[in-house]
Amino acid sequence: MLMFPHVHRPRPTNRRTASAGTASAGRRRAAGLLTAVLLTGGLALAPGAAGAPSAAPAAADPAAATTPVRVNQAGYLPDGPKRATVVTTATEPLNWQLRSASGATAASGRTAVRGVDAASGEATHVADFSAFRKTGAGFVLVVDGWSSAPFDIRADLYDGLRSDALAFFYHQRSGTPIEASLVGPAYARPAGHLGVAPNQGDTNVPCQAGVCDYTQDVRGGWYDAGDHGKYVVNGGISVWTLVDSFARAKRAGTASALGDSTQRIPERGNGVPDVLDEARWELDFLMRMQVPEGKPYAGMAFHKIHDAAWTGIPTRPELDPQPRELHRPSTAATLNLAATAAQCARVFRPYDAAYAKRCLSVARTAWTAAKANPELYAPDSDSTGGGPYNDSQVTDDFYWAATELYAATGERAYRDAVTSSPWHTSADALTPTGFNWADTAALGRLTLATVPNGLPASDIRRVRASVTAAADGHLATMAGQGYAVPIPANGYVWGSNSQVTNNAIVMATAYGLTGQQRYRAGVLESMDYLLGRNTLDLSYVTGYGDTYAKNQHHRFWAHQYDASLPNPPAGSLAGGPNSGLQDPVAQEHLAGCAPAACYIDDIGSYSTNEVTINWNAPLAWLAAFTAERPRG
């Protein structure tokens, strides 16, 4: 997360220590220096992409460096893998010691030489202390005199993240006040985009010129990312992931952790699991985006709704003065609506049968409309005031929607749409680089693998085998790296952390299908990467770890530009390294970076450091999974 390629970092001069106490103190001092470096900013932003601040913090000394002993800074589970990466050119194994908070040696061993890690360009060793299963706080791993960040070993390690990662979505709600009693005064704000001046509101939104001659009530939903746009295709995969998280937990017998009154949301205590209440806030918005009966393209979904022009940073939601516009319906958005509404019909049925019935009706209508308009694509040029989210390959979306409608109804027409799709047998449904909003065939494959359905037994075996094979592929990728990341070296693209989390979901699903511990271990090591075991030695999740991302690109959580505004709340996931360097801040500070080091914690770096709903949704999924106590 430094603004400089990792190869430019000098060896730290204050990290050699003999006790955990001094290690922790030294680490805190080093973290302060690192934070100062990370707070540089004030660079001009891309025209139309975001507003620049009126004044910028001064750059700090770039000589601050971190320890070469990289760990999950939040900690490890007692029964899980416990590995650290050590950056060193030593050609022989090195001694390591695990030291308790008192400085006593709790375990010791020798590192394994791993060689050069392709994604970071670093020579690495791995220290494996998985055999140590005792609990405690303030452990430090010492290798060749260098100390790691302090970390815990405890069974409830992920309980807080399970709540915080899901709470992200309440913070992002549009059309409702965010209550101080639920989030604290720093994050409270009035409702955004309800037509209260200076907002022009989302309750009576016109279309872009030439798209339609009426207005639509499209209030509610989640703000997509750091801007105030709301996009059906990104909302679709995000809401599907949250609902699937609950469905998976229910199959595992652990759904009570996501149940009613487990979250700080207004709907707590209503008899419906809180994660479903949160998902419903977005589902209601998605259904409002459906074109009304009697209008052109009836039954389809408008692709997106956002400001007519980009707003600057910072801009609080309730102070956004821009006109709002609906954008032309698209086949992809319509199929996202069909898929998520069908999933809603299946999962919500035990809790709100009337709502489930409404969802199914919407899903059927959307499916029929998409079949009638199979090639209505969102243009890639539609990028003023919001992202285009263009996608001209929608056969995967048809497959996903068909699987959800089949899982919800068992009807032959939807089964035939599933089995006739080329995605049903394609090896590309689950890929090494992971799925995303534009590549959704994997969502259909995961549903068919886990939800009881009427496909022939041989077909179900093949589908499930494809999931475990993909999971084995991710494990093989991790085994060949110094940092055990479930994406290849060429996978560090915009939102790479979501590729990591989505591939970890595949491994967790394989664990649910087989009970084989290697898949759970792969998930836990993926979390290690996100929480500090990486080339930048920092946690990409705000509030978790000794040094973590805190200046993500956002118009309200904009403390870097306005001290009266907060940093992102705990549990917010940064997009992560992006070797494309697609913003001016990244281009100025990260030129020449190794792929895994192409990240900067600067609010202006929207291509490496934004937050979005489709990145936090899989984090919430994984936090719920990793927070569960082991079977048996």
HELIX and SHEET records of a PDB file:
HELIX    1   1 HIS A    6  HIS A    8  5                                   3    
HELIX    2   2 ALA A   20  LEU A   38  1                                  19    
HELIX    3   3 ASP A  159  HIS A  171  1                                  13    
HELIX    4   4 ALA A  180  VAL A  183  1                                   4    
HELIX    5   5 VAL A  232  ALA A  252  1                                  21    
HELIX    6   6 ALA A  255  LEU A  258  5                                   4    
HELIX    7   7 ASP A  274  ARG A  288  1                                  15    
HELIX    8   8 PRO A  317  LEU A  319  5                                   3    
HELIX    9   9 THR A  331  PHE A  348  1                                  18    
HELIX   10  10 ALA A  353  ALA A  372  1                                  20    
HELIX   11  11 THR A  395  THR A  409  1                                  15    
HELIX   12  12 ARG A  412  SER A  420  1                                   9    
HELIX   13  13 PRO A  422  HIS A  424  5                                   3    
HELIX   14  14 ALA A  441  THR A  450  1                                  10    
HELIX   15  15 ALA A  457  ALA A  479  1                                  23    
HELIX   16  16 SER A  496  THR A  514  1                                  19    
HELIX   17  17 GLN A  517  LEU A  530  1                                  14    
HELIX   18  18 PRO A  584  HIS A  589  1                                   6    
HELIX   19  19 PRO A  595  ALA A  597  5                                   3    
HELIX   20  20 TYR A  606  ASN A  609  1                                   4    
HELIX   21  21 ILE A  613  THR A  626  1                                  14    
SHEET    1   A 4 VAL A  69  ARG A  70  0                                        
SHEET    2   A 4 ARG A  83  VAL A  87 -1                                        
SHEET    3   A 4 ALA A 123  ASP A 128 -1                                        
SHEET    4   A 4 ALA A 112  VAL A 116 -1                                        
SHEET    1   B 5 GLY A  75  TYR A  76  0                                        
SHEET    2   B 5 PHE A 151  ILE A 153  1                                        
SHEET    3   B 5 GLY A 136  VAL A 143 -1                                        
SHEET    4   B 5 ASN A  95  ARG A  99 -1                                        
SHEET    5   B 5 THR A 105  ARG A 110 -1                                        
SHEET    1   C 4 GLY A  75  TYR A  76  0                                        
SHEET    2   C 4 PHE A 151  ILE A 153  1                                        
SHEET    3   C 4 GLY A 136  VAL A 143 -1                                        
SHEET    4   C 4 TRP A 146  SER A 147 -1                                        
SHEET    1   D 2 VAL A 205  PRO A 206  0                                        
SHEET    2   D 2 THR A 215  GLN A 216 -1                                        
SHEET    1   E 3 LYS A 230  TYR A 231  0                                        
SHEET    2   E 3 LYS A 304  ASP A 307 -1                                        
SHEET    3   E 3 ARG A 324  LEU A 326 -1                                        
SHEET    1   F 2 ALA A 301  PHE A 302  0                                        
SHEET    2   F 2 PRO A 329  SER A 330 -1                                        
END                                                                             
